[in-house]
């Protein structure tokens, strides 16, 4: 499957689309100075259990890093994902890294 992550500025979210253009899920974000808050992650019901949430969170972290920002993962799913993938801790805002 070939996914495409896009930034929807009008809705303050990153969206993951499948190769057919179908919306697989999204991450709502909030700007926070030198960081970006991940506030909520949602996967379309018909795509649950397919690893969409992980691809979405990992892609969102990469996009935020590319913007020169760090991440504040307040969304419980995103925070749990970081705990399971310690390679992402370096992208978390320094004041929060000890939580992971």
Buried (B, 14 or more C-beta within 10 A) or exposed (E): EEBEBBBEEEEBBBBBBBEEEEBBBBBBBEEBEEBBBBBBBBBBEEBEEBEBBBBBBBBBBEBBBEEEBBBBBBBEBBBBBBEEBEEBBEBBBEEBEEEB
